[in-house]
């Protein structure tokens, strides 16, 4: 029997007023807090966060930008800053790249961490994993961390006010949990841990199929709705559990296609989950699934504001740029997980087939 370590957050607080708990949670972890995150993310929570920390006797030692990408340079810089400021707890605020950067910083500095996602674009707030990039912004690798965040605060009212494209990104990335698991044959595994991971991935799919469109409609009006609460559970909790139970071995072509897009300046910053969401549709085409099944997936993706074609991602791609994207996708770590070899012609055919089916339902 093999030994497996499951690294899970100690506390997850969810709901429309979850941020009101940050001071009390922080007080159990440290008394000198360093906040790290994106510019807009820190601005969105600053007033309430500062009040909560002050009310609970916690000194705010710094409020720092994470640097734009989760790179080795930024992780080293922030670790040094935490040491200089004598911080004894970190608070990460923002989206996936910001939270990934802070998670790696906390792990290397040996400090407890609270994550506060301000967009619902990935499950990064929960997972013991950091996606790292080169200084030029290209996907580099996956950095498995020795611990998950000590506390995760998922405030649905805060997330309801974020731009719709980031909820759409979270929906696209979370749908991949089921599509990629199925492609990898994970749904056929029979161990208890594998079964729990598969079940979580299926819950992700079902919740988004049922509530994704309604959640997006609410966020367009910056309204927190019961549908949003359901899909936030899918994006963060159940997608996070899927990743944790699978020990990271759950990604294939959809994420490989995303990695390919990071090789092109025009598409690199489009949004991880939006690109993965498009990759889901291409994965179904690569698997040779029926038109009816792909069309059903296209309807779900459309309702969730996920791009359906290359033109929606970047209409000015040249043939040479597309070749660069495809070459990078084919050599990506995740594409190597596919149960069959994928060629450049296969990817081009998948792009074309998805575009044709998307046109038929528009």
N, C-alpha and C positions, 0 to 999 in steps of 0.2 A: 504494500500500500504506500502510495506517495504522500508526503506531507505537503499540504497547501496552506498558505497564509492568506487570510482574508482581511484586508485592511479597509475598515469602514469608519466613516465619521462618527465621533462620539455623540454628537447632538445635531439634530436637524429640526429647525423651527420654521414652520410654514404658515402662511395666512396673511390677511390684509393688514395686520399691525405687527408683523413679526419683528420689524426693526426696533420696536419699543423694548425688545428684550436684550439689545446688544450690550447695554451697560452692565446689567446683572451677569450676563454670560462672561463678559470680559473680566469682570472682577474676580471670577473664579480661576482665571488663567494668568493674570498679571496686573501690574499697576502702572506700567509705562508703555503706552501703546504707540506704535508707528503705523500710520495709515498709508497704504500704497495702492494706487489704481490709476484709472484713466482720468483725463481732465474733466469730461462731462460727468463721469460716474461720481467722482469725489464731490463735484459741485451739487449733484442731485441729492446726496445724503448728508452733506456737511453740517447743516444746521441741526438736524435731529441727532446726528452722531456725536457732535461736540457736546450737545446738551446732555445726552445719555452718559457720556464718559464723565463729564463734570459732576453730574448728579451722583455718580457711583464712586467718586474719589479717585478717578483714573487720570493720570497726566498724559496729555497728547504731546508726544515728543517730536512729531513730524507728520507732514501731510505731503507725500511725495508722488510724482508721476512715475509710472512703472517703466517708461522708456520707449513704448511703442511696439516692441516685439519681445517675445520671450527668448532672449539670446544669452549666451554665456557672459557677454560683457555686462548686460543689465543685471543678471543674477549676482554676479560678483560685486557690482557697484552697490546694489541694495543690501547685500549681506554686510559690506563694509559700513554702510550708513547705519544699519541697525546696531552694529557694534559701537560705532562712534556716539550714537545717541543713547546708548545704554538701554535700548528697548528690551522689554521682557515679554511682549506679545505683539504679533503683527495682525493687522486687519486689512484684508484684501478686498478691494471694491472695483467692480467693473464687469467686463466680459471675459471670454475665454483666455485671450492672450494675457490680460492683466492678471487674472487669477492663477494661470499657469506659472507666470513669473514669480508671483508671491509665494505660491506653494513650494517651488524649488528653493526660493530664498529662505523660507522658514525651515525647510528640511535641512539645508546646509548650515544654517545658523543655530539649529537646535532649539527653535522657539515655537511656542504654541501659536496657532493660527485660527482666525475667524474669517470665513469668506462670506461676502455679501454680493451676490450677483445683481447687477442693475439692468442687465438684459438677459433674456432667456434663450441665448443662442446656442449653448452647449451644456453638457453635464459637468463642465470643468469645476464647478464649485464644490463638487462632492468627491471626485475621483483622486486617488493617489498617483497621479500621472501628470507629467508636463510635456506638452508638445513644444519642441525647441526649433528655432530657425537660425539660419545663417545671418550674418550682419546685413546681407543684401535682401533678406526677407524670404529666402527660399526655405521650404520645409527641410529640416535637418534630421531629427530623429525623435523617438519617444523616450522620455526619461522617467523610469519607474521610481517612485518615491517610497521611502521607508514608512511613511505614515500619511493618513488622510487628514484633512482639516479637523481641528478639535470641535469646531461648531460651524454650522452652515445656516445662514439666515435668509430664507426665501420669502420676501415680502411681496405678495401678489398685487397690492395696490401700487407699490413702486414700479413693478414690472409692467403693469397695465399702462403706464405713462411713457414707456420706452417706444422708440420707432417700430413700426410694424415689421420692417425688414428683418429685425433681429429676432422677433418671435418666429417669423417664417424660417429663419435660419435654424432655430432650435427645433422646429417641427421637421425640417428636412433631415437634420442630423440624427434625430431620434427615430424617425422612420427607418433609417439605415440599420438600426439595431436588429429589426426583424428581417428586413430584406437580405442583409449580409449574413446573418446567422443561418437563414434558410439555405442560401447559396453555398455556404461552407459545410452543410450537412449537420450543423450543430443541433438542429431540432430532432435528430435521430439518436442523440446520445442519451444514455439511460441512467447515469449517476445522479445522485440527489443534487449535487452542486450544479451540474450541467443542466438538469431539469429546471432548477430555480432560475438560472440565467435565461434559458429559453422562454420560460413562463413570463419573466419580466419583459423580455423583448416583445413578446406577443401582446402584453398589456399596453406597451408603448404604442404599438400599431393600432390596436383597437380603440384606445382613448383618442388618438389623433384622427382616426377615421370617423369617429362619432362626434367629436367636439372641436376639431381643428378649425373648420370654417367658421363656426360660431365664435370661437375665441378670437380669431382674427378680426371678425366684424366688430367685436367689442373694443379691441385695442385700437382699431381705426378711429374710434370715438374716445379713446383713453378711458374706457370703462372697465372696471374689474367685474367679471362675470363668473358664475359657477362653471361655465365651460372653460374659462381661462384657468381656474383652479385645477380642473381635471388635467389639462394638458401640461401645466407646470409640474404636476406630480409625475407625469410621464417624462418630461424633458430632464428634470433633475433627479428625482428619487429612483424611478424605475429604470431609466437609462443608466444612471450611475450604478445601480445594483447589477444591471446586466454586464457592464464593463468590469466591475469588481469581481463578480462570480466567474467571469470568463478569463480572469487574469490578463486582460488586454487582448486576448486572441479572438477577436470578434469582428475584425474589419477585413474587407477585401476590395473588390473593384470600385465601389462607390467612393471609398476613401482614396483609392489609388488614382482615380480620375481627379479628385480634389488636389492630390499632390502634383499631378501634371499641370493643373492650372497655376500652381505657385511658381512654375518655371517661366511664366509669361508676365511681363510688366503690366499688360492691359487687364489681366484677370486676377492677379495675385491677391488684390485687396477686396475682391467682390464679397467675400464672406464665406467662411468655412462651411457652415451648415447649408447655405444656399447652393454652393457648389456640390456638396455631398448629396443634397436633395435631387439635383439634376443627375448626379451619378447613379442614384438609385434606379432611375428610369432606364439608364443605359445598361445597368447591371441586368435588369430583367430582359433586355434585348440580347445581351451577351449569352444569357442562359437559354435563349431560344423559347421564351415563354410566349403564350398565345397573344394575338392582338387584343382579345377581350381582357386578358389579365393586365396587359400594359395600359390599356385605356382606362381601366379602373384605377390604376396607380396614378395615371395622369390627372384624372378627376380629383383625387385626393390632393395631389401636389398643387393643382390649380387653386383649389379651395383654400389651401394653406399658403398661397402667394409664393410658392417655390418656382423658380424658372423651369420652363419646359423645353427650351431649345438653346443652342449655342448663341443664336442671335439675341436672345433675351439677356444673355450674360455679357456678350461683347459683339456687336454687329460688324465691327471693322477688322476682325481677325483675318490676317492674310493666310494663304496656304502654308507659308513657311512657319508662321507662328503656331498654326494648328499642328503642324508636324512636330514642333518643339514640345507642345503640350502632350501630344500622344506619346512621344519618345520618353518623356519624363514619367508619364503615367505607367507605361509598360515596365519601367525599371524600378518603380516604387516598391517599398517593402510590402505594402498592403496588397498590391496587385499580385505579388508572389504567393499570396495565400489562396488564390483561386484554384479550384480543383481541376482546372484544365488550363492549357496555355492560351493566352490571349495575344493576338497579333495586332499590328497597326491597322490592317484591313478590317479586322473584327471590330475595333473601336470606331473606325470611320463608318462602318455599316450600322453599328448601334446608334451613333449620333443621327444618321440619316433616317433610320427607321423610327426613332422616337420623334424626330421632327415631323415626319409624315403623319404619324398617328396623332400628334398634338394638333396639327392643322385640321385633322378630320373632326375634332371635337370642339374646336374654338368657335 
